[in-house]
Amino acid sequence: MDCHYFLKPENRWLNKLYFLYLFSGFVLLTLC
């Protein structure tokens, strides 16, 4: 997917949700 897609203001919530998904996955990997 194009990186510019996440830079659009209307898609900023999706960018936050995607970042939260990656961050939670990283935390789970480090804890387990």
PDB file of N, CA, C and O in Angstrom, chain B, residues numbered from 101:
ATOM      1  N   MET B 101       0.839  -1.204   0.000  1.00  0.00           N
ATOM      2  CA  MET B 101       0.000   0.000   0.000  1.00  0.00           C
ATOM      3  C   MET B 101       0.870   1.248   0.000  1.00  0.00           C
ATOM      4  O   MET B 101       1.956   1.258   0.579  1.00  0.00           O
ATOM      5  N   ASP B 102       0.391   2.288  -0.645  1.00  0.00           N
ATOM      6  CA  ASP B 102       1.163   3.521  -0.754  1.00  0.00           C
ATOM      7  C   ASP B 102       1.252   4.223   0.591  1.00  0.00           C
ATOM      8  O   ASP B 102       0.272   4.298   1.333  1.00  0.00           O
ATOM      9  N   CYS B 103       2.433   4.735   0.896  1.00  0.00           N
ATOM     10  CA  CYS B 103       2.649   5.412   2.176  1.00  0.00           C
ATOM     11  C   CYS B 103       1.872   6.721   2.247  1.00  0.00           C
ATOM     12  O   CYS B 103       1.497   7.168   3.331  1.00  0.00           O
ATOM     13  N   HIS B 104       1.633   7.332   1.095  1.00  0.00           N
ATOM     14  CA  HIS B 104       0.911   8.602   1.076  1.00  0.00           C
ATOM     15  C   HIS B 104      -0.551   8.422   1.483  1.00  0.00           C
ATOM     16  O   HIS B 104      -1.229   9.383   1.846  1.00  0.00           O
ATOM     17  N   TYR B 105      -1.020   7.185   1.417  1.00  0.00           N
ATOM     18  CA  TYR B 105      -2.404   6.919   1.794  1.00  0.00           C
ATOM     19  C   TYR B 105      -2.628   7.206   3.273  1.00  0.00           C
ATOM     20  O   TYR B 105      -3.694   7.682   3.663  1.00  0.00           O
ATOM     21  N   PHE B 106      -1.623   6.914   4.093  1.00  0.00           N
ATOM     22  CA  PHE B 106      -1.747   7.109   5.533  1.00  0.00           C
ATOM     23  C   PHE B 106      -1.459   8.542   5.952  1.00  0.00           C
ATOM     24  O   PHE B 106      -1.716   8.921   7.094  1.00  0.00           O
ATOM     25  N   LEU B 107      -0.921   9.349   5.024  1.00  0.00           N
ATOM     26  CA  LEU B 107      -0.597  10.733   5.357  1.00  0.00           C
ATOM     27  C   LEU B 107      -1.782  11.666   5.145  1.00  0.00           C
ATOM     28  O   LEU B 107      -1.731  12.831   5.539  1.00  0.00           O
ATOM     29  N   LYS B 108      -2.841  11.167   4.530  1.00  0.00           N
ATOM     30  CA  LYS B 108      -4.027  12.000   4.311  1.00  0.00           C
ATOM     31  C   LYS B 108      -4.755  12.230   5.634  1.00  0.00           C
ATOM     32  O   LYS B 108      -4.852  11.316   6.453  1.00  0.00           O
ATOM     33  N   PRO B 109      -5.269  13.442   5.850  1.00  0.00           N
ATOM     34  CA  PRO B 109      -5.955  13.767   7.114  1.00  0.00           C
ATOM     35  C   PRO B 109      -7.151  12.866   7.387  1.00  0.00           C
ATOM     36  O   PRO B 109      -7.396  12.499   8.536  1.00  0.00           O
ATOM     37  N   GLU B 110      -7.900  12.502   6.343  1.00  0.00           N
ATOM     38  CA  GLU B 110      -9.089  11.680   6.546  1.00  0.00           C
ATOM     39  C   GLU B 110      -8.736  10.238   6.904  1.00  0.00           C
ATOM     40  O   GLU B 110      -9.587   9.481   7.372  1.00  0.00           O
ATOM     41  N   ASN B 111      -7.475   9.863   6.682  1.00  0.00           N
ATOM     42  CA  ASN B 111      -7.061   8.493   6.996  1.00  0.00           C
ATOM     43  C   ASN B 111      -6.128   8.448   8.199  1.00  0.00           C
ATOM     44  O   ASN B 111      -5.481   7.433   8.456  1.00  0.00           O
ATOM     45  N   ARG B 112      -6.065   9.563   8.939  1.00  0.00           N
ATOM     46  CA  ARG B 112      -5.144   9.617  10.075  1.00  0.00           C
ATOM     47  C   ARG B 112      -5.564   8.662  11.186  1.00  0.00           C
ATOM     48  O   ARG B 112      -4.718   8.109  11.890  1.00  0.00           O
ATOM     49  N   TRP B 113      -6.885   8.467  11.342  1.00  0.00           N
ATOM     50  CA  TRP B 113      -7.359   7.538  12.363  1.00  0.00           C
ATOM     51  C   TRP B 113      -6.922   6.120  12.039  1.00  0.00           C
ATOM     52  O   TRP B 113      -6.606   5.333  12.931  1.00  0.00           O
ATOM     53  N   LEU B 114      -6.909   5.802  10.737  1.00  0.00           N
ATOM     54  CA  LEU B 114      -6.485   4.472  10.309  1.00  0.00           C
ATOM     55  C   LEU B 114      -5.002   4.287  10.562  1.00  0.00           C
ATOM     56  O   LEU B 114      -4.555   3.189  10.897  1.00  0.00           O
ATOM     57  N   ASN B 115      -4.236   5.357  10.402  1.00  0.00           N
ATOM     58  CA  ASN B 115      -2.804   5.312  10.643  1.00  0.00           C
ATOM     59  C   ASN B 115      -2.537   5.055  12.121  1.00  0.00           C
ATOM     60  O   ASN B 115      -1.650   4.276  12.470  1.00  0.00           O
ATOM     61  N   LYS B 116      -3.306   5.711  12.988  1.00  0.00           N
ATOM     62  CA  LYS B 116      -3.152   5.510  14.432  1.00  0.00           C
ATOM     63  C   LYS B 116      -3.524   4.088  14.818  1.00  0.00           C
ATOM     64  O   LYS B 116      -2.868   3.466  15.653  1.00  0.00           O
ATOM     65  N   LEU B 117      -4.594   3.576  14.195  1.00  0.00           N
ATOM     66  CA  LEU B 117      -5.047   2.225  14.503  1.00  0.00           C
ATOM     67  C   LEU B 117      -4.025   1.197  14.046  1.00  0.00           C
ATOM     68  O   LEU B 117      -3.777   0.205  14.732  1.00  0.00           O
ATOM     69  N   TYR B 118      -3.431   1.441  12.876  1.00  0.00           N
ATOM     70  CA  TYR B 118      -2.425   0.532  12.340  1.00  0.00           C
ATOM     71  C   TYR B 118      -1.164   0.559  13.183  1.00  0.00           C
ATOM     72  O   TYR B 118      -0.537  -0.478  13.401  1.00  0.00           O
ATOM     73  N   PHE B 119      -0.781   1.759  13.667  1.00  0.00           N
ATOM     74  CA  PHE B 119       0.400   1.886  14.511  1.00  0.00           C
ATOM     75  C   PHE B 119       0.169   1.198  15.850  1.00  0.00           C
ATOM     76  O   PHE B 119       1.072   0.562  16.393  1.00  0.00           O
ATOM     77  N   LEU B 120      -1.039   1.329  16.378  1.00  0.00           N
ATOM     78  CA  LEU B 120      -1.373   0.688  17.646  1.00  0.00           C
ATOM     79  C   LEU B 120      -1.345  -0.830  17.497  1.00  0.00           C
ATOM     80  O   LEU B 120      -0.948  -1.547  18.416  1.00  0.00           O
ATOM     81  N   TYR B 121      -1.775  -1.317  16.319  1.00  0.00           N
ATOM     82  CA  TYR B 121      -1.769  -2.751  16.043  1.00  0.00           C
ATOM     83  C   TYR B 121      -0.344  -3.292  15.982  1.00  0.00           C
ATOM     84  O   TYR B 121      -0.056  -4.361  16.518  1.00  0.00           O
ATOM     85  N   LEU B 122       0.547  -2.547  15.324  1.00  0.00           N
ATOM     86  CA  LEU B 122       1.943  -2.969  15.230  1.00  0.00           C
ATOM     87  C   LEU B 122       2.628  -2.899  16.589  1.00  0.00           C
ATOM     88  O   LEU B 122       3.415  -3.776  16.944  1.00  0.00           O
ATOM     89  N   PHE B 123       2.321  -1.848  17.344  1.00  0.00           N
ATOM     90  CA  PHE B 123       2.953  -1.664  18.648  1.00  0.00           C
ATOM     91  C   PHE B 123       2.522  -2.751  19.625  1.00  0.00           C
ATOM     92  O   PHE B 123       3.344  -3.272  20.379  1.00  0.00           O
ATOM     93  N   SER B 124       1.223  -3.098  19.615  1.00  0.00           N
ATOM     94  CA  SER B 124       0.728  -4.139  20.516  1.00  0.00           C
ATOM     95  C   SER B 124       1.315  -5.496  20.136  1.00  0.00           C
ATOM     96  O   SER B 124       1.595  -6.320  21.006  1.00  0.00           O
ATOM     97  N   GLY B 125       1.501  -5.727  18.834  1.00  0.00           N
ATOM     98  CA  GLY B 125       2.102  -6.977  18.387  1.00  0.00           C
ATOM     99  C   GLY B 125       3.556  -7.073  18.806  1.00  0.00           C
ATOM    100  O   GLY B 125       4.041  -8.150  19.152  1.00  0.00           O
ATOM    101  N   PHE B 126       4.256  -5.934  18.773  1.00  0.00           N
ATOM    102  CA  PHE B 126       5.653  -5.899  19.181  1.00  0.00           C
ATOM    103  C   PHE B 126       5.784  -6.149  20.679  1.00  0.00           C
ATOM    104  O   PHE B 126       6.699  -6.845  21.120  1.00  0.00           O
ATOM    105  N   VAL B 127       4.868  -5.582  21.458  1.00  0.00           N
ATOM    106  CA  VAL B 127       4.877  -5.779  22.909  1.00  0.00           C
ATOM    107  C   VAL B 127       4.593  -7.238  23.252  1.00  0.00           C
ATOM    108  O   VAL B 127       5.214  -7.801  24.154  1.00  0.00           O
ATOM    109  N   LEU B 128       3.657  -7.844  22.534  1.00  0.00           N
ATOM    110  CA  LEU B 128       3.334  -9.247  22.785  1.00  0.00           C
ATOM    111  C   LEU B 128       4.510 -10.154  22.454  1.00  0.00           C
ATOM    112  O   LEU B 128       4.739 -11.154  23.134  1.00  0.00           O
ATOM    113  N   LEU B 129       5.255  -9.806  21.411  1.00  0.00           N
ATOM    114  CA  LEU B 129       6.412 -10.612  21.027  1.00  0.00           C
ATOM    115  C   LEU B 129       7.523 -10.509  22.064  1.00  0.00           C
ATOM    116  O   LEU B 129       8.215 -11.489  22.338  1.00  0.00           O
ATOM    117  N   THR B 130       7.695  -9.314  22.644  1.00  0.00           N
ATOM    118  CA  THR B 130       8.771  -9.128  23.615  1.00  0.00           C
ATOM    119  C   THR B 130       8.408  -9.741  24.960  1.00  0.00           C
ATOM    120  O   THR B 130       9.289 -10.174  25.703  1.00  0.00           O
ATOM    121  N   LEU B 131       7.114  -9.780  25.278  1.00  0.00           N
ATOM    122  CA  LEU B 131       6.697 -10.323  26.566  1.00  0.00           C
ATOM    123  C   LEU B 131       6.646 -11.843  26.536  1.00  0.00           C
ATOM    124  O   LEU B 131       7.001 -12.496  27.517  1.00  0.00           O
ATOM    125  N   CYS B 132       6.211 -12.407  25.427  1.00  0.00           N
ATOM    126  CA  CYS B 132       6.045 -13.859  25.348  1.00  0.00           C
ATOM    127  C   CYS B 132       7.342 -14.584  24.968  1.00  0.00           C
ATOM    128  O   CYS B 132       7.356 -15.810  24.863  1.00  0.00           O
TER     129      CYS B 132
END
